[in-house]
Amino acid sequence: MQETDSLIFYIFIIFAGSAVLATLALYARQALLVAYIVLGIALGPAGLAVVSNTQLVTSIADIGIIFLLFLLGLNLQPQDLLRMLRKSTLVTFISSIVFGIFGFGVGHFFGFTVSENLLIGASVMFSSTIIALKLLPTTVLHHKHAGEMIVSILLLQDLIAIVVLLMLEGFSKQGGSSWVDAFVLAFNLPLLIGFAVTFQRYVLSKLIRRFDKIQEYIFLMAIGWCLSMAELAGVLGLSHEIGAFVAGIVLASGVIARFIAESLKPLRDFFLVIFFFSLGAKLNLLVLYTILIPAFILAAVMLWVKPYVFKGVLVRLGEEDALSFEMGCRLGQISEFSLLIAVVALESKVISDSASYLIQTATILTFIASSYFIVQNYPTPIAVSDRLRRD
């Protein structure tokens, strides 16, 4: 009973506080994401300690990432995804190398070890799927070339991030089993996809066609399918997010996909508010003070380098100049995967506390700065300007 009471209190304090700070943020023409993160810092263990069990909050917030990837899959036709992935492979490969070099250089400048510099470099290669998609209008995501390119780059980056996480998890195990794990996972991913396609074709699609007029049933079926595939992926040693994405992809070609996507948006946003709150709540200010200057410099370098690197590569591949820069700005932050890499690397004793907090702090700083810049300059669903607000 006590745990339930604390969970209810946490949800109350997160959403009541977010409503207050979101109101102030809108009056101050700030991005709402900033309000959620600032509230987490203020009410988390490093602040007023109103929310002390950050692990509980994080566990709830992870569901938002699962729904986000499920909706991403629903919005992408498999044939369009393969076409765009071929086009964006070169962009992702070149940009990742450049970003990794800059991250390694910043870490080296501040005296971190070679292994820590490699992890710092790896962590800054990726852009935030959450921020890029949260701030991308639905019309752009569904119909415009820029949205397709952004999504395909993010997907490739996420695959690279998963490889890095697998390597880190291999280091934490005894007997050098990482190669065996990699082989098993390489087998399990096609197995997961094959099961999803088969089940959707012979079971799920028939049920949806039979009861497609009962909206409540479709809503429940969609959630059940998403979470079941996420759990199956976890059992197979893959991430829950990969399972949710596969679950969405196999439904994307169905006529009911748009209804499911629209129905799940409020549920996704509910959990994403908790996710951004948890980012701020997990910051340890005592360690933060020791790496604040390196974190600011790393964040500033990435915020400056990423838009221009993406623009340069995209223009060379025939994209328009202004559109290329906008895509670069929308991808101009560090990723939530970087936070996970920093935590896993610390738990595996690959890097020190300082290096881990450097990555986490720089990531959150880029979240705040990048989301503010995008909201002020480009069309987004949460723009404070009527001229830029696009759903």
TITI-736868 format. One line per field, with one value per residue (C-alpha): residue number from 1; residue in one letter; x negated, y, z negated. Coordinates in nm, 3 decimals, padded with zeros to 5 digits. Layout:
N
k <- NUM,...;
r <- A,...;
u <- X,...;
v <- Y,...;
w <- Z,...;
//
This chain:
391
k <- 1,2,3,4,5,6,7,8,9,10,11,12,13,14,15,16,17,18,19,20,21,22,23,24,25,26,27,28,29,30,31,32,33,34,35,36,37,38,39,40,41,42,43,44,45,46,47,48,49,50,51,52,53,54,55,56,57,58,59,60,61,62,63,64,65,66,67,68,69,70,71,72,73,74,75,76,77,78,79,80,81,82,83,84,85,86,87,88,89,90,91,92,93,94,95,96,97,98,99,100,101,102,103,104,105,106,107,108,109,110,111,112,113,114,115,116,117,118,119,120,121,122,123,124,125,126,127,128,129,130,131,132,133,134,135,136,137,138,139,140,141,142,143,144,145,146,147,148,149,150,151,152,153,154,155,156,157,158,159,160,161,162,163,164,165,166,167,168,169,170,171,172,173,174,175,176,177,178,179,180,181,182,183,184,185,186,187,188,189,190,191,192,193,194,195,196,197,198,199,200,201,202,203,204,205,206,207,208,209,210,211,212,213,214,215,216,217,218,219,220,221,222,223,224,225,226,227,228,229,230,231,232,233,234,235,236,237,238,239,240,241,242,243,244,245,246,247,248,249,250,251,252,253,254,255,256,257,258,259,260,261,262,263,264,265,266,267,268,269,270,271,272,273,274,275,276,277,278,279,280,281,282,283,284,285,286,287,288,289,290,291,292,293,294,295,296,297,298,299,300,301,302,303,304,305,306,307,308,309,310,311,312,313,314,315,316,317,318,319,320,321,322,323,324,325,326,327,328,329,330,331,332,333,334,335,336,337,338,339,340,341,342,343,344,345,346,347,348,349,350,351,352,353,354,355,356,357,358,359,360,361,362,363,364,365,366,367,368,369,370,371,372,373,374,375,376,377,378,379,380,381,382,383,384,385,386,387,388,389,390,391;
r <- M,Q,E,T,D,S,L,I,F,Y,I,F,I,I,F,A,G,S,A,V,L,A,T,L,A,L,Y,A,R,Q,A,L,L,V,A,Y,I,V,L,G,I,A,L,G,P,A,G,L,A,V,V,S,N,T,Q,L,V,T,S,I,A,D,I,G,I,I,F,L,L,F,L,L,G,L,N,L,Q,P,Q,D,L,L,R,M,L,R,K,S,T,L,V,T,F,I,S,S,I,V,F,G,I,F,G,F,G,V,G,H,F,F,G,F,T,V,S,E,N,L,L,I,G,A,S,V,M,F,S,S,T,I,I,A,L,K,L,L,P,T,T,V,L,H,H,K,H,A,G,E,M,I,V,S,I,L,L,L,Q,D,L,I,A,I,V,V,L,L,M,L,E,G,F,S,K,Q,G,G,S,S,W,V,D,A,F,V,L,A,F,N,L,P,L,L,I,G,F,A,V,T,F,Q,R,Y,V,L,S,K,L,I,R,R,F,D,K,I,Q,E,Y,I,F,L,M,A,I,G,W,C,L,S,M,A,E,L,A,G,V,L,G,L,S,H,E,I,G,A,F,V,A,G,I,V,L,A,S,G,V,I,A,R,F,I,A,E,S,L,K,P,L,R,D,F,F,L,V,I,F,F,F,S,L,G,A,K,L,N,L,L,V,L,Y,T,I,L,I,P,A,F,I,L,A,A,V,M,L,W,V,K,P,Y,V,F,K,G,V,L,V,R,L,G,E,E,D,A,L,S,F,E,M,G,C,R,L,G,Q,I,S,E,F,S,L,L,I,A,V,V,A,L,E,S,K,V,I,S,D,S,A,S,Y,L,I,Q,T,A,T,I,L,T,F,I,A,S,S,Y,F,I,V,Q,N,Y,P,T,P,I,A,V,S,D,R,L,R,R,D;
u <- 00.000,-00.280,-00.444,-00.111,-00.059,-00.407,-00.345,-00.019,-00.196,-00.480,-00.240,-00.049,-00.360,-00.508,-00.198,-00.081,-00.431,-00.471,-00.145,-00.264,-00.611,-00.472,-00.250,-00.548,-00.753,-00.490,-00.469,-00.850,-00.842,-01.043,-01.008,-00.791,-01.061,-01.280,-01.008,-00.989,-01.367,-01.396,-01.113,-01.298,-01.613,-01.416,-01.212,-01.464,-01.718,-01.965,-01.701,-01.413,-01.405,-01.027,-01.076,-01.339,-01.281,-01.410,-01.434,-01.057,-01.002,-01.252,-01.086,-00.754,-00.914,-01.067,-00.716,-00.702,-01.007,-00.845,-00.528,-00.734,-00.915,-00.587,-00.431,-00.744,-00.706,-00.335,-00.418,-00.666,-00.585,-00.846,-00.929,-00.974,-01.193,-01.428,-01.447,-01.534,-01.783,-01.985,-01.997,-02.085,-02.356,-02.634,-02.508,-02.497,-02.838,-03.027,-02.859,-02.910,-03.284,-03.315,-03.113,-03.309,-03.639,-03.518,-03.390,-03.718,-03.909,-03.710,-03.759,-04.131,-04.163,-04.024,-04.250,-04.019,-04.163,-04.167,-03.884,-03.676,-03.746,-03.633,-03.305,-03.261,-03.319,-03.077,-02.807,-02.799,-02.758,-02.382,-02.092,-01.783,-01.498,-01.263,-01.336,-01.362,-01.027,-00.856,-00.936,-00.867,-00.514,-00.307,-00.250,-00.625,-00.675,-00.404,-00.438,-00.761,-01.102,-01.276,-01.081,-01.164,-01.534,-01.546,-01.372,-01.600,-01.914,-01.781,-01.710,-02.061,-02.206,-01.990,-02.124,-02.482,-02.393,-02.255,-02.582,-02.776,-02.549,-02.597,-02.973,-02.951,-02.732,-02.987,-03.262,-03.057,-03.034,-03.288,-03.474,-03.458,-03.109,-03.034,-03.097,-02.860,-02.599,-02.643,-02.592,-02.281,-02.135,-02.212,-02.002,-01.726,-01.647,-01.542,-01.356,-01.165,-01.081,-00.972,-00.742,-00.592,-00.521,-00.370,-00.153,-00.032,00.058,00.242,00.381,00.365,00.489,00.784,00.889,00.855,01.065,01.327,01.372,01.245,01.566,01.509,01.256,01.195,01.096,00.853,00.700,00.651,00.519,00.264,00.131,00.125,-00.060,-00.314,-00.396,-00.393,-00.650,-00.857,-00.859,-00.939,-01.234,-01.356,-01.334,-01.538,-01.810,-01.709,-01.589,-01.222,-01.235,-01.339,-01.045,-00.803,-00.944,-00.907,-00.550,-00.469,-00.639,-00.438,-00.112,-00.213,-00.067,00.277,00.564,00.607,00.250,00.341,00.625,00.394,00.126,00.370,00.524,00.191,00.047,00.194,00.068,-00.279,-00.287,-00.183,-00.487,-00.724,-00.649,-00.764,-01.070,-01.194,-01.120,-01.330,-01.625,-01.645,-01.569,-01.864,-02.126,-02.368,-02.464,-02.766,-02.934,-02.786,-02.983,-03.314,-03.249,-03.029,-03.284,-03.380,-03.010,-02.927,-03.214,-03.120,-02.757,-02.853,-03.082,-02.812,-02.543,-02.768,-02.921,-02.622,-02.401,-02.688,-02.819,-02.474,-02.418,-02.750,-02.691,-02.328,-02.401,-02.667,-02.405,-02.176,-01.954,-01.852,-02.073,-01.810,-01.634,-01.966,-02.048,-01.702,-01.747,-02.090,-01.941,-01.666,-01.938,-02.175,-02.157,-02.304,-02.081,-01.891,-02.086,-02.394,-02.246,-02.200,-02.554,-02.690,-02.500,-02.587,-02.954,-02.968,-02.804,-03.052,-03.339,-03.458,-03.452,-03.465,-03.185,-03.316,-03.317,-02.969,-02.830,-03.009,-02.814,-02.484,-02.514,-02.623,-02.332,-02.076,-02.229,-02.193,-01.835,-01.752,-01.941,-01.843,-01.473,-01.465,-01.631,-01.403,-01.085,-01.186,-01.287,-01.109,-00.755,-00.678,-00.362,-00.459,-00.575,-00.489,-00.433,-00.112,-00.310,-00.533,-00.283,-00.216,-00.047;
v <- 00.000,00.236,00.184,00.252,00.566,00.692,00.619,00.813,01.099,01.098,01.116,01.396,01.600,01.547,01.653,01.927,02.073,02.032,02.216,02.510,02.526,02.470,02.774,02.984,02.843,02.942,03.295,03.312,03.164,02.858,02.498,02.277,02.011,02.253,02.291,01.915,01.877,02.180,02.046,01.714,01.890,02.096,01.810,01.526,01.402,01.677,01.946,01.942,01.559,01.552,01.263,01.038,00.707,00.802,00.436,00.401,00.715,00.601,00.260,00.427,00.674,00.392,00.299,00.633,00.540,00.207,00.381,00.640,00.370,00.184,00.497,00.559,00.213,00.272,00.586,00.418,00.191,-00.090,-00.021,00.351,00.271,00.052,00.315,00.595,00.383,00.328,00.702,00.797,00.535,00.759,01.059,00.859,00.696,01.018,01.227,00.961,00.950,01.329,01.360,01.077,01.252,01.578,01.400,01.212,01.541,01.721,01.432,01.419,01.795,01.759,01.468,01.168,00.824,00.673,00.430,00.713,00.930,00.649,00.623,01.000,01.000,00.713,00.872,01.200,01.029,00.997,01.243,01.231,01.029,01.169,01.538,01.507,01.329,01.520,01.848,01.724,01.805,01.499,01.630,01.648,01.300,01.151,01.335,01.524,01.414,01.588,01.386,01.060,01.147,01.247,00.926,00.704,00.872,00.828,00.461,00.396,00.584,00.379,00.058,00.180,00.274,-00.074,-00.225,-00.003,-00.110,-00.477,-00.431,-00.263,-00.540,-00.789,-00.618,-00.659,-01.037,-01.300,-01.517,-01.287,-01.397,-01.082,-01.250,-01.534,-01.281,-01.085,-01.404,-01.499,-01.149,-01.144,-01.460,-01.340,-01.017,-01.192,-01.443,-01.161,-00.998,-01.331,-01.402,-01.052,-01.073,-01.422,-01.341,-01.016,-01.182,-01.488,-01.372,-01.000,-00.870,-01.110,-00.999,-00.631,-00.674,-00.870,-00.609,-00.287,-00.100,-00.140,00.134,00.032,-00.317,-00.178,00.048,-00.244,-00.471,-00.210,-00.164,-00.537,-00.602,-00.326,-00.436,-00.807,-00.755,-00.535,-00.808,-01.078,-00.870,-00.845,-01.222,-01.267,-01.033,-00.735,-00.401,-00.342,-00.045,-00.267,-00.498,-00.204,-00.065,-00.401,-00.425,-00.090,-00.162,-00.479,-00.286,00.017,-00.108,-00.170,00.076,00.092,00.216,00.587,00.540,00.350,00.618,00.898,00.703,00.635,00.987,01.107,00.791,00.845,01.208,01.109,00.885,01.124,01.398,01.153,01.066,01.423,01.478,01.171,01.311,01.611,01.413,01.177,01.451,01.447,01.810,01.722,01.540,01.783,02.075,01.901,01.848,02.149,02.334,02.027,01.944,02.295,02.284,01.937,02.043,02.368,02.186,01.935,02.201,02.394,02.104,01.881,02.114,02.213,01.859,01.728,02.023,01.972,01.602,01.643,01.926,01.714,01.443,01.685,01.820,02.186,02.416,02.559,02.226,02.052,02.303,02.261,01.884,01.935,02.159,01.908,01.644,01.880,01.738,01.431,01.126,00.964,00.652,00.843,00.859,00.484,00.430,00.647,00.451,00.106,00.204,00.323,00.005,-00.201,00.004,00.104,00.475,00.684,00.875,01.200,01.072,00.927,01.251,01.448,01.255,01.279,01.651,01.743,01.541,01.721,02.061,01.986,01.873,02.210,02.429,02.236,02.211,02.584,02.673,02.444,02.567,02.930,02.886,02.590,02.448,02.223,02.096,02.284,02.613,02.920,03.116,03.062,03.107,02.808,02.576,02.269,01.949;
w <- 00.000,-00.081,00.261,00.435,00.232,00.322,00.690,00.686,00.506,00.759,01.052,00.879,00.807,01.155,01.346,01.111,01.101,01.478,01.538,01.328,01.482,01.833,01.785,01.680,01.969,02.223,02.084,02.103,02.458,02.354,02.471,02.250,02.240,02.048,01.784,01.729,01.688,01.457,01.242,01.214,01.095,00.844,00.696,00.733,00.477,00.568,00.507,00.260,00.260,00.293,00.537,00.383,00.568,00.912,01.014,00.985,01.192,01.455,01.486,01.556,01.799,02.004,02.119,02.299,02.505,02.593,02.716,02.904,03.101,03.161,03.310,03.515,03.666,03.734,03.931,04.164,04.454,04.468,04.833,04.765,04.465,04.670,04.944,04.703,04.506,04.823,04.885,04.527,04.463,04.595,04.397,04.075,04.129,04.207,03.939,03.671,03.738,03.725,03.404,03.243,03.321,03.169,02.856,02.817,02.856,02.587,02.345,02.422,02.366,02.012,01.922,01.933,02.010,02.359,02.280,02.135,02.438,02.668,02.475,02.477,02.852,02.904,02.689,02.884,03.223,03.178,03.189,02.970,03.117,02.854,02.916,03.294,03.321,03.041,03.215,03.568,03.691,03.777,04.128,04.182,04.042,04.264,04.590,04.631,04.745,04.453,04.199,04.374,04.388,04.021,03.915,04.123,03.982,03.629,03.691,03.817,03.520,03.283,03.437,03.382,03.023,02.961,03.086,02.844,02.558,02.647,02.637,02.297,02.161,02.292,02.092,01.775,01.817,01.731,01.978,02.277,02.378,02.577,02.913,02.824,02.715,03.037,03.242,03.046,03.084,03.458,03.483,03.251,03.436,03.761,03.544,03.375,03.710,03.859,03.566,03.583,03.957,03.928,03.625,03.779,04.109,03.976,03.640,03.568,03.905,03.901,03.551,03.641,03.958,03.763,03.488,03.649,03.567,03.191,03.120,02.761,02.877,03.137,02.872,02.631,02.906,03.011,02.656,02.596,02.922,02.857,02.502,02.589,02.865,02.634,02.370,02.626,02.748,02.390,02.346,02.666,02.535,02.749,02.620,02.547,02.785,03.077,03.007,03.001,03.324,03.501,03.367,03.524,03.857,03.923,03.866,04.075,04.402,04.251,04.294,03.916,03.852,03.862,03.610,03.373,03.402,03.321,03.032,02.861,02.883,02.548,02.378,02.524,02.410,02.059,02.018,02.199,01.945,01.677,01.888,01.909,01.540,01.457,01.655,01.429,01.113,01.167,01.177,00.882,00.830,00.612,00.901,01.150,01.011,01.078,01.450,01.527,01.743,01.953,01.992,02.112,02.361,02.488,02.525,02.701,02.944,03.036,03.071,03.310,03.504,03.565,03.773,04.002,04.047,04.134,04.365,04.542,04.607,04.706,04.950,05.118,05.161,05.343,05.065,05.053,04.847,04.611,04.564,04.492,04.220,04.065,04.059,03.901,03.631,03.557,03.513,03.333,02.980,02.808,02.765,02.477,02.580,02.464,02.115,02.121,02.251,01.969,01.704,01.844,01.885,01.525,01.397,01.604,01.452,01.798,01.710,01.394,01.224,01.368,01.727,01.688,01.548,01.819,02.082,01.893,01.818,02.171,02.309,02.094,02.177,02.547,02.488,02.335,02.582,02.893,02.808,02.729,03.061,03.264,03.095,03.158,03.523,03.686,03.707,03.409,03.236,02.916,03.067,02.861,03.182,03.378,03.697,03.618,03.449,03.664,03.545;
//
